[in-house]
Amino acid sequence: MLFKDIIGQENIKKHLIQTVSNGRIPHAQLFVAPTGSGALSMAIAYAQYVLCKNIDGENSTGNEACNLKFQKLAHPDLHFAFPVATNDKVKKNPVSNSFLQEWRTFIEKNPYGSLYNWYQQLGIENKQGQIGVNEAEEIVKKLVLKSYEGGYKVIIIWMAEKMNIAASNKLLKLIEEPPKSTLLLLITENEEQIIKTILSRCQVLHFKPLRENDIRSTLILEHSIDDSQAAKIAHQSQGNWNKAQHLILNSDNEQIFEKWFITWVRSAFKAKGNASVIQDLIVWSDEIAKTGRETQKRFLHYCSHFFRQALLSNYKANELVFFESQTSNFDLNKFAPFVHGSNIEDINSALDTAIYHIERNGNSKIILLDLSMQLTRYLHQKEE
């Protein structure tokens, strides 16, 4: 993968190329990037630029054999670590090496894919993947050996926030005192979940969401759609290329989430002072709880975006409102007045808390029902 294949992020490309040109490559770097902004693609392109000694960042002008290995993600000095869990193929002690074929397929299909997409690839949507101590031991073993081709050894740790404490502590000494010519590239969507001792030893690069113009022009180039449709999708994607592709492929997930959301807020609104409607919320909570935890988390993130769109609509920031309902009897403008400055922080806090407890394997039925009870109060809260 080459820098020219990556959408936008021109400042970061220039910075990374400069580190190689100046011979000042930090041995441990942390890419902090929102979903779909291209951090994994950038890390692979950077690794290829370093290992293949390409003349520039845009073309594979250098070691032809090396570039060919990168096309297949099979370079012997390029290593990956990513969240895994047991599945039908691997029954115990899962590590990244057990899933390299699936990983290469995942990147080939969509290098901007999300953690949920990866779990779908593995067939573990109902589980919580992690980077455990066994993985950390594998990383240490790989990096203490000499490189195959006499240059750098590169390890890309994707979703580094999924490292548990034991794995983080195991890797800390490696990050502090790495073997010669070793490059560790950690990628995270949540900087706060990286332990401070690792964070302090990495050079941190912050990625921004992709610009609408970059997404629009890439959509036109790769999908041959007209400019107006590309502009609409680019606006809706919120700087997330993975979401832009999801929208253009007309996946049903957004419609399902919208249906769940509308049912939920309507029941929650009617439930105040009406005990019989509580049963509807219990049924709703049970239905969502039957899905996998990653689906539940994605849905709650969707709810957060939905409430934000309602808030923007309420305050007439119409240029920032991209939501278009697929439900014929729902009008965002009529719902918007119930989301305002006096309750939006409470709503977001309740959603974040629910996501936190679901991530930690709490009882989804109880978490979602408690969230519903809170929403019942917040939707009736008056704006001050």
Sine and cosine of phi, psi and omega as CSV:
sin_phi,cos_phi,sin_psi,cos_psi,sin_omega,cos_omega
0.00,0.00,0.73,-0.68,-0.06,-1.00
-0.94,-0.34,0.34,-0.94,0.01,-1.00
-0.85,0.52,-0.54,0.84,-0.02,-1.00
-0.92,0.38,-0.32,0.95,0.00,-1.00
-0.99,0.13,-0.10,0.99,-0.11,-0.99
-0.99,-0.14,0.69,-0.73,-0.04,-1.00
-0.98,0.21,0.82,-0.57,0.11,-0.99
0.87,0.50,-0.54,-0.84,0.01,-1.00
0.82,0.58,0.65,0.76,-0.11,-0.99
-0.89,0.46,-0.61,0.79,-0.02,-1.00
-0.90,0.44,-0.64,0.77,0.01,-1.00
-0.94,0.34,-0.64,0.77,0.08,-1.00
-0.83,0.56,-0.75,0.66,-0.03,-1.00
-0.88,0.47,-0.65,0.76,0.00,-1.00
-0.89,0.46,-0.71,0.70,-0.05,-1.00
-0.92,0.40,-0.66,0.75,0.05,-1.00
-0.89,0.47,-0.62,0.78,-0.01,-1.00
-0.91,0.42,-0.59,0.80,0.01,-1.00
-0.88,0.47,-0.59,0.81,0.02,-1.00
-0.96,0.27,-0.69,0.72,-0.02,-1.00
-0.87,0.49,-0.60,0.80,-0.03,-1.00
-1.00,0.07,-0.09,1.00,-0.05,-1.00
0.92,0.38,0.48,0.88,-0.03,-1.00
-0.83,-0.56,0.93,0.37,-0.01,-1.00
-1.00,0.00,0.93,-0.37,0.05,-1.00
-0.88,0.48,0.71,-0.70,-0.11,-0.99
-0.95,0.32,-0.41,0.91,0.01,-1.00
-0.73,-0.69,0.87,-0.49,-0.02,-1.00
-0.78,-0.62,0.61,-0.79,0.02,-1.00
-0.90,-0.44,0.89,-0.46,0.08,-1.00
-1.00,-0.05,0.91,-0.41,0.04,-1.00
-0.98,-0.19,0.91,-0.41,-0.19,-0.98
-0.58,-0.81,0.70,-0.72,0.12,-0.99
-0.93,0.38,0.36,-0.93,-0.02,-1.00
-0.81,0.58,0.70,-0.72,0.10,-0.99
0.97,0.23,0.24,0.97,-0.02,-1.00
-0.99,-0.12,-0.09,1.00,0.18,-0.98
0.99,-0.16,0.34,0.94,-0.04,-1.00
-0.91,0.42,-0.66,0.76,0.00,-1.00
-0.91,0.42,-0.71,0.71,0.05,-1.00
-0.86,0.51,-0.67,0.74,0.00,-1.00
-0.90,0.43,-0.66,0.76,0.00,-1.00
-0.90,0.45,-0.66,0.75,0.01,-1.00
-0.92,0.39,-0.68,0.73,0.02,-1.00
-0.89,0.45,-0.64,0.77,0.03,-1.00
-0.90,0.43,-0.71,0.71,0.03,-1.00
-0.87,0.49,-0.66,0.75,0.01,-1.00
-0.91,0.41,-0.64,0.77,0.01,-1.00
-0.89,0.45,-0.63,0.77,-0.01,-1.00
-0.95,0.30,-0.76,0.65,-0.14,-0.99
-0.97,0.24,-0.57,0.82,-0.06,-1.00
-1.00,-0.03,-0.09,1.00,0.03,-1.00
0.79,0.61,0.71,0.71,0.02,-1.00
-0.91,0.41,0.52,-0.86,-0.08,-1.00
-0.94,0.35,-0.61,0.79,0.05,-1.00
-0.67,-0.74,0.12,-0.99,-0.08,-1.00
-1.00,0.08,-0.12,0.99,-0.11,-0.99
-0.98,-0.18,-0.43,0.90,-0.08,-1.00
-0.79,-0.62,0.45,-0.89,-0.01,-1.00
-1.00,0.09,0.84,0.55,0.00,-1.00
-1.00,-0.08,1.00,-0.08,-0.05,-1.00
0.02,-1.00,-0.80,-0.60,0.00,-1.00
-0.99,0.15,0.97,-0.24,-0.10,-1.00
-0.89,0.46,-0.67,0.74,0.00,-1.00
-0.90,0.44,-0.63,0.78,0.02,-1.00
-0.90,0.44,-0.71,0.70,0.01,-1.00
-0.89,0.46,-0.57,0.82,0.03,-1.00
-0.91,0.42,-0.64,0.77,0.05,-1.00
-0.89,0.46,-0.61,0.79,0.00,-1.00
-0.93,0.37,-0.55,0.84,0.04,-1.00
-0.86,0.52,-0.53,0.85,0.00,-1.00
-0.99,-0.15,0.08,1.00,-0.07,-1.00
0.78,0.63,0.69,0.73,-0.08,-1.00
-0.82,-0.57,0.41,0.91,0.03,-1.00
-0.95,0.31,0.74,-0.67,-0.09,-1.00
-0.92,0.39,-0.30,0.95,0.01,-1.00
-0.98,-0.22,0.17,0.99,0.08,-1.00
-0.95,-0.33,0.83,-0.56,-0.03,-1.00
-0.80,-0.60,0.46,-0.89,0.00,-1.00
-0.79,-0.62,0.51,-0.86,0.21,-0.98
-0.69,-0.73,0.64,-0.77,-0.07,-1.00
-0.39,-0.92,0.28,-0.96,-0.03,-1.00
-0.91,0.42,0.69,-0.72,0.03,-1.00
-0.64,-0.77,0.22,-0.98,0.09,-1.00
-0.43,-0.90,0.21,-0.98,0.04,-1.00
-0.91,0.41,0.54,-0.84,0.11,-0.99
-0.56,-0.83,-0.27,-0.96,-0.03,-1.00
-0.89,0.45,-0.45,0.89,-0.04,-1.00
-1.00,0.08,-0.70,0.71,-0.06,-1.00
-0.90,-0.44,0.92,-0.38,-0.14,-0.99
-1.00,0.03,-0.42,0.91,-0.01,-1.00
-0.45,-0.89,0.35,-0.94,0.02,-1.00
0.74,0.68,0.83,0.56,-0.02,-1.00
-0.94,0.34,0.70,-0.71,0.12,-0.99
-0.69,-0.73,0.24,-0.97,-0.11,-0.99
-0.87,0.50,-0.61,0.79,-0.02,-1.00
-0.84,0.54,-0.44,0.90,-0.01,-1.00
-0.96,0.29,-0.22,0.98,-0.12,-0.99
-0.79,-0.61,0.44,0.90,-0.07,-1.00
-0.90,0.43,-0.58,0.81,0.02,-1.00
-0.90,0.44,-0.71,0.71,0.03,-1.00
-0.90,0.43,-0.61,0.79,-0.02,-1.00
-0.90,0.43,-0.70,0.71,0.02,-1.00
-0.90,0.44,-0.62,0.78,0.05,-1.00
-0.91,0.42,-0.66,0.75,0.01,-1.00
-0.86,0.50,-0.74,0.67,-0.03,-1.00
-0.93,0.37,-0.61,0.79,0.03,-1.00
-0.89,0.46,-0.65,0.76,-0.01,-1.00
-0.95,0.32,-0.72,0.70,-0.06,-1.00
-0.30,-0.95,1.00,-0.03,0.00,-1.00
-0.91,0.41,-0.17,0.99,0.07,-1.00
-0.99,-0.11,0.17,0.98,-0.08,-1.00
-0.89,0.46,0.39,-0.92,-0.03,-1.00
-1.00,-0.02,0.13,-0.99,0.07,-1.00
-0.87,0.49,-0.62,0.79,0.03,-1.00
-0.89,0.45,-0.66,0.75,0.05,-1.00
-0.87,0.50,-0.63,0.78,0.01,-1.00
-0.92,0.40,-0.68,0.73,0.03,-1.00
-0.89,0.45,-0.58,0.82,0.09,-1.00
-0.89,0.46,-0.66,0.75,0.03,-1.00
-0.86,0.51,-0.60,0.80,-0.02,-1.00
-1.00,0.07,-0.23,0.97,-0.07,-1.00
0.96,0.29,0.58,0.81,-0.02,-1.00
-0.81,-0.59,0.60,0.80,-0.05,-1.00
-0.84,0.54,-0.44,0.90,-0.05,-1.00
-1.00,0.00,0.06,1.00,-0.03,-1.00
-0.89,-0.45,0.23,-0.97,0.07,-1.00
-0.96,-0.28,0.94,-0.33,0.03,-1.00
-0.95,0.30,0.35,-0.94,0.06,-1.00
-0.46,-0.89,0.25,-0.97,0.15,-0.99
-0.95,-0.30,0.97,-0.26,-0.15,-0.99
-0.99,-0.16,-0.08,-1.00,-0.08,-1.00
-0.92,0.40,-0.52,0.85,0.06,-1.00
-0.88,0.47,-0.64,0.77,0.05,-1.00
-0.90,0.44,-0.69,0.72,-0.01,-1.00
-0.87,0.49,-0.64,0.77,0.03,-1.00
-0.90,0.43,-0.63,0.78,0.04,-1.00
-0.90,0.44,-0.64,0.77,0.01,-1.00
-0.89,0.46,-0.71,0.70,0.00,-1.00
-0.87,0.50,-0.70,0.72,0.00,-1.00
-0.87,0.49,-0.66,0.75,-0.03,-1.00
-0.92,0.40,-0.64,0.77,-0.16,-0.99
-1.00,0.06,-0.32,0.95,0.03,-1.00
-0.98,0.19,-0.30,0.95,0.04,-1.00
-0.98,0.20,0.40,-0.92,0.07,-1.00
-0.93,0.37,0.47,-0.88,0.02,-1.00
-0.93,0.37,0.50,-0.87,-0.01,-1.00
-0.92,0.39,-0.60,0.80,-0.14,-0.99
-0.94,-0.35,0.25,0.97,0.15,-0.99
0.99,0.14,0.00,1.00,0.01,-1.00
-0.94,-0.33,-0.69,-0.72,0.01,-1.00
-0.97,0.24,0.40,-0.92,0.28,-0.96
-0.92,-0.38,0.73,-0.69,-0.06,-1.00
-0.84,-0.54,0.75,-0.67,0.13,-0.99
-0.86,-0.51,0.80,-0.59,0.07,-1.00
-0.96,-0.29,0.89,-0.45,0.01,-1.00
-0.97,-0.26,0.97,-0.23,-0.07,-1.00
-1.00,0.03,0.69,-0.73,-0.07,-1.00
0.85,0.52,0.82,0.57,-0.07,-1.00
-0.89,0.46,-0.33,0.94,0.05,-1.00
-0.92,0.39,-0.22,0.98,0.03,-1.00
-1.00,0.06,0.04,1.00,0.11,-0.99
-0.94,0.34,0.77,-0.63,0.08,-1.00
-0.98,0.19,0.11,-0.99,-0.10,-0.99
-0.87,0.49,-0.67,0.74,-0.02,-1.00
-0.88,0.47,-0.68,0.73,0.02,-1.00
-0.91,0.40,-0.68,0.73,0.00,-1.00
-0.86,0.51,-0.72,0.70,-0.01,-1.00
-0.92,0.40,-0.57,0.82,0.01,-1.00
-0.91,0.41,-0.59,0.81,-0.05,-1.00
-1.00,0.07,-0.22,0.98,-0.10,-0.99
-0.87,0.50,-0.72,0.70,-0.01,-1.00
-0.90,0.44,-0.61,0.79,0.03,-1.00
-0.89,0.45,-0.64,0.77,0.01,-1.00
-0.94,0.34,-0.58,0.81,0.01,-1.00
-0.94,0.35,-0.70,0.71,-0.07,-1.00
-0.76,-0.65,0.96,0.28,-0.05,-1.00
-0.96,0.29,0.45,-0.89,0.13,-0.99
-0.87,0.49,0.33,-0.94,-0.02,-1.00
-0.85,0.52,0.60,-0.80,0.04,-1.00
0.82,0.58,0.75,0.67,0.06,-1.00
-0.89,-0.46,0.72,-0.70,0.02,-1.00
-0.84,-0.55,0.88,-0.47,0.04,-1.00
-0.96,-0.28,0.86,-0.51,0.03,-1.00
-0.91,-0.42,0.95,-0.33,0.02,-1.00
-0.98,-0.18,0.67,-0.75,-0.01,-1.00
-0.84,-0.54,0.74,-0.67,0.00,-1.00
-0.61,-0.79,0.47,-0.88,0.15,-0.99
-0.98,-0.19,-0.17,0.99,-0.05,-1.00
-0.66,-0.75,1.00,-0.07,-0.06,-1.00
-0.87,0.49,-0.54,0.84,-0.07,-1.00
-0.92,0.39,-0.36,0.93,-0.01,-1.00
-1.00,0.02,0.00,1.00,0.10,-1.00
-1.00,0.05,0.76,-0.66,-0.06,-1.00
-0.90,0.44,0.55,-0.83,-0.15,-0.99
-0.86,0.50,-0.59,0.81,-0.04,-1.00
-0.91,0.41,-0.54,0.84,0.09,-1.00
-0.97,0.23,-0.69,0.72,-0.03,-1.00
-0.83,0.55,-0.67,0.75,-0.06,-1.00
-0.95,0.32,-0.26,0.96,-0.05,-1.00
-0.97,-0.23,0.08,1.00,0.00,-1.00
-0.92,-0.39,0.57,-0.82,0.23,-0.97
-0.99,0.17,0.82,-0.57,-0.13,-0.99
-0.99,-0.16,0.77,-0.64,0.10,-1.00
-0.88,-0.47,0.81,-0.59,-0.01,-1.00
-0.98,-0.18,0.86,-0.52,0.08,-1.00
-1.00,0.04,0.56,-0.83,0.10,-0.99
-0.98,-0.18,0.40,-0.92,0.14,-0.99
-0.83,0.56,0.50,-0.87,-0.02,-1.00
-0.90,0.44,0.55,-0.84,0.04,-1.00
-0.96,0.30,0.56,-0.83,0.00,-1.00
-0.83,0.55,-0.66,0.75,-0.04,-1.00
-0.90,0.44,-0.60,0.80,0.02,-1.00
-0.92,0.39,-0.67,0.75,0.03,-1.00
-0.92,0.40,-0.69,0.72,-0.03,-1.00
-0.86,0.51,-0.76,0.65,-0.05,-1.00
-0.92,0.40,-0.56,0.83,0.02,-1.00
-0.94,0.33,-0.61,0.79,0.05,-1.00
-0.88,0.47,-0.69,0.73,0.00,-1.00
-0.90,0.43,-0.67,0.74,-0.04,-1.00
-0.93,0.36,-0.71,0.71,-0.14,-0.99
-1.00,0.00,-0.42,0.91,-0.08,-1.00
-0.88,-0.48,-0.02,1.00,0.07,-1.00
0.80,0.61,0.70,0.72,0.07,-1.00
-0.98,-0.20,0.29,-0.96,-0.04,-1.00
-0.97,0.26,0.28,-0.96,-0.13,-0.99
-0.88,0.47,-0.64,0.76,-0.06,-1.00
-0.92,0.40,-0.65,0.76,0.03,-1.00
-0.93,0.38,-0.64,0.77,0.01,-1.00
-0.90,0.44,-0.65,0.76,0.01,-1.00
-0.90,0.43,-0.64,0.77,0.01,-1.00
-0.90,0.43,-0.73,0.68,-0.01,-1.00
-0.92,0.40,-0.65,0.76,0.02,-1.00
-0.87,0.49,-0.62,0.78,0.02,-1.00
-0.93,0.37,-0.68,0.73,-0.03,-1.00
-0.94,0.35,-0.45,0.89,-0.11,-0.99
-0.97,0.25,-0.26,0.96,0.06,-1.00
0.83,0.56,0.68,0.73,0.07,-1.00
0.98,0.21,0.25,0.97,-0.09,-1.00
-0.90,-0.43,0.96,-0.29,-0.02,-1.00
-0.90,0.44,-0.57,0.82,0.02,-1.00
-0.88,0.47,-0.64,0.76,0.03,-1.00
-0.94,0.35,-0.59,0.81,0.03,-1.00
-0.87,0.49,-0.69,0.73,0.04,-1.00
-0.92,0.40,-0.62,0.79,0.05,-1.00
-0.86,0.51,-0.68,0.73,-0.02,-1.00
-0.92,0.38,-0.65,0.76,-0.06,-1.00
-0.95,0.30,-0.42,0.91,0.02,-1.00
-1.00,0.04,0.02,1.00,0.08,-1.00
0.82,0.57,0.74,0.67,0.06,-1.00
-0.91,0.41,0.50,-0.86,-0.03,-1.00
-0.99,0.16,-0.17,0.99,-0.10,-0.99
-0.85,0.53,-0.69,0.72,-0.03,-1.00
-0.88,0.48,-0.64,0.77,0.00,-1.00
-0.92,0.39,-0.63,0.78,0.04,-1.00
-0.90,0.43,-0.71,0.70,0.01,-1.00
-0.88,0.47,-0.64,0.77,0.02,-1.00
-0.89,0.45,-0.68,0.74,0.03,-1.00
-0.87,0.49,-0.73,0.68,0.02,-1.00
-0.86,0.51,-0.69,0.72,-0.06,-1.00
-0.89,0.45,-0.74,0.67,-0.05,-1.00
-0.90,0.43,-0.67,0.74,0.07,-1.00
-0.86,0.52,-0.66,0.75,-0.05,-1.00
-0.91,0.41,-0.79,0.61,-0.08,-1.00
-0.93,0.37,-0.54,0.84,0.05,-1.00
-0.92,0.39,-0.69,0.72,0.02,-1.00
-0.92,0.39,-0.67,0.74,-0.01,-1.00
-0.89,0.45,-0.62,0.79,0.00,-1.00
-0.92,0.39,-0.65,0.76,-0.04,-1.00
-0.98,0.21,-0.27,0.96,-0.14,-0.99
-0.95,0.30,-0.41,0.91,-0.03,-1.00
-0.91,0.41,0.87,-0.49,-0.01,-1.00
0.97,0.25,0.17,0.99,-0.02,-1.00
-0.71,-0.71,1.00,0.01,-0.11,-0.99
-0.86,0.50,-0.51,0.86,-0.06,-1.00
-0.91,0.42,-0.46,0.89,-0.03,-1.00
-0.97,0.24,-0.34,0.94,0.04,-1.00
-0.83,0.56,-0.58,0.82,0.01,-1.00
-0.88,0.48,-0.58,0.82,0.05,-1.00
-0.89,0.46,-0.64,0.77,0.02,-1.00
-0.93,0.36,-0.57,0.82,0.06,-1.00
-0.91,0.42,-0.70,0.72,0.02,-1.00
-0.89,0.46,-0.69,0.72,0.02,-1.00
-0.87,0.50,-0.73,0.69,-0.01,-1.00
-0.87,0.49,-0.66,0.75,0.02,-1.00
-0.89,0.46,-0.65,0.76,-0.02,-1.00
-0.90,0.43,-0.72,0.69,-0.02,-1.00
-0.93,0.36,-0.59,0.81,-0.03,-1.00
-0.91,0.42,-0.36,0.93,0.01,-1.00
-0.96,0.27,-0.30,0.96,0.01,-1.00
-0.99,0.16,0.17,-0.99,0.03,-1.00
-0.94,0.35,0.37,-0.93,-0.04,-1.00
-0.89,0.45,-0.59,0.81,0.03,-1.00
-0.91,0.41,-0.60,0.80,0.07,-1.00
-0.90,0.43,-0.68,0.73,0.03,-1.00
-0.86,0.51,-0.71,0.71,0.00,-1.00
-0.90,0.43,-0.69,0.73,0.02,-1.00
-0.89,0.46,-0.63,0.78,0.02,-1.00
-0.90,0.43,-0.68,0.73,-0.01,-1.00
-0.92,0.39,-0.57,0.82,0.12,-0.99
-0.91,0.42,-0.62,0.78,0.06,-1.00
-0.87,0.49,-0.69,0.72,0.02,-1.00
-0.86,0.51,-0.67,0.74,0.02,-1.00
-0.86,0.51,-0.70,0.72,0.03,-1.00
-0.91,0.42,-0.62,0.79,-0.02,-1.00
-0.89,0.45,-0.73,0.68,0.02,-1.00
-0.88,0.47,-0.60,0.80,0.02,-1.00
-0.91,0.42,-0.63,0.77,0.05,-1.00
-0.90,0.43,-0.63,0.78,0.04,-1.00
-0.90,0.44,-0.65,0.76,0.02,-1.00
-0.89,0.46,-0.71,0.70,0.01,-1.00
-0.89,0.46,-0.64,0.77,0.04,-1.00
-0.90,0.43,-0.65,0.76,0.00,-1.00
-0.88,0.48,-0.60,0.80,-0.04,-1.00
-0.99,-0.14,0.33,0.95,0.15,-0.99
0.89,0.46,0.46,0.89,0.10,-1.00
-1.00,0.04,0.87,0.49,-0.18,-0.98
-0.90,0.44,-0.43,0.90,0.01,-1.00
-0.93,0.36,-0.27,0.96,0.01,-1.00
-0.97,-0.23,0.00,1.00,-0.02,-1.00
-1.00,-0.09,0.90,-0.43,-0.03,-1.00
-0.91,-0.42,-0.07,1.00,-0.07,-1.00
-0.92,0.39,0.74,-0.68,0.10,-1.00
-0.78,-0.63,0.93,-0.37,-0.10,-1.00
-0.93,0.36,0.66,-0.75,0.11,-0.99
-1.00,-0.08,-0.02,1.00,-0.02,-1.00
-0.99,-0.17,0.86,-0.51,-0.17,-0.99
-0.90,0.44,-0.53,0.85,-0.09,-1.00
-0.97,-0.23,0.43,0.90,0.06,-1.00
-0.85,-0.53,0.75,-0.66,-0.02,-1.00
-0.83,-0.55,0.91,-0.42,-0.03,-1.00
-0.86,0.52,-0.60,0.80,-0.03,-1.00
-0.90,0.44,-0.51,0.86,0.04,-1.00
-0.98,0.19,-0.50,0.87,0.02,-1.00
-0.98,0.18,-0.52,0.86,-0.14,-0.99
-0.80,0.60,-0.65,0.76,-0.03,-1.00
-0.87,0.50,-0.28,0.96,-0.01,-1.00
-1.00,0.04,-0.03,1.00,0.06,-1.00
-0.86,-0.50,0.90,-0.44,-0.14,-0.99
-0.50,-0.87,-0.06,-1.00,-0.08,-1.00
-0.89,0.45,-0.38,0.92,-0.05,-1.00
-1.00,0.09,-0.27,0.96,-0.03,-1.00
-0.80,-0.61,-0.19,0.98,-0.10,-0.99
-0.90,0.43,-0.60,0.80,0.01,-1.00
-0.92,0.39,-0.64,0.77,0.03,-1.00
-0.90,0.43,-0.67,0.74,0.00,-1.00
-0.89,0.46,-0.74,0.67,0.00,-1.00
-0.89,0.45,-0.63,0.78,0.02,-1.00
-0.90,0.44,-0.66,0.75,0.02,-1.00
-0.90,0.43,-0.65,0.76,0.03,-1.00
-0.91,0.42,-0.70,0.72,0.00,-1.00
-0.89,0.46,-0.64,0.77,0.01,-1.00
-0.90,0.43,-0.67,0.74,0.02,-1.00
-0.89,0.46,-0.69,0.72,0.03,-1.00
-0.87,0.49,-0.68,0.73,0.00,-1.00
-0.85,0.53,-0.73,0.68,-0.06,-1.00
-0.95,0.30,-0.55,0.83,0.06,-1.00
-0.91,0.41,-0.65,0.76,0.05,-1.00
-0.86,0.52,-0.49,0.87,-0.05,-1.00
-0.98,-0.18,0.44,0.90,0.15,-0.99
0.89,0.45,0.54,0.84,0.12,-0.99
-0.94,0.34,0.22,-0.98,0.01,-1.00
-0.94,0.33,0.94,-0.35,-0.13,-0.99
-0.88,0.47,-0.61,0.79,-0.01,-1.00
-0.87,0.50,-0.72,0.70,-0.02,-1.00
-0.93,0.38,-0.68,0.73,-0.02,-1.00
-0.88,0.48,-0.73,0.69,-0.05,-1.00
-0.94,0.33,-0.58,0.81,0.04,-1.00
-0.93,0.35,-0.66,0.75,0.06,-1.00
-0.88,0.48,-0.68,0.74,0.06,-1.00
-0.86,0.51,-0.65,0.76,0.00,-1.00
-0.90,0.43,-0.65,0.76,0.03,-1.00
-0.90,0.44,-0.64,0.77,0.04,-1.00
-0.91,0.42,-0.67,0.74,-0.01,-1.00
-0.88,0.47,-0.58,0.82,0.05,-1.00
-0.83,0.56,-0.66,0.75,0.02,-1.00
-0.95,0.30,-0.70,0.71,-0.11,-0.99
-0.91,0.41,-0.60,0.80,-0.02,-1.00
-0.92,0.38,-0.37,0.93,0.02,-1.00
-0.99,-0.14,0.03,1.00,0.02,-1.00
-0.95,0.31,0.73,-0.68,-0.03,-1.00
-0.99,0.12,0.57,-0.82,0.06,-1.00
-0.96,0.26,0.74,-0.67,-0.02,-1.00
-1.00,0.07,0.00,0.00,0.00,0.00
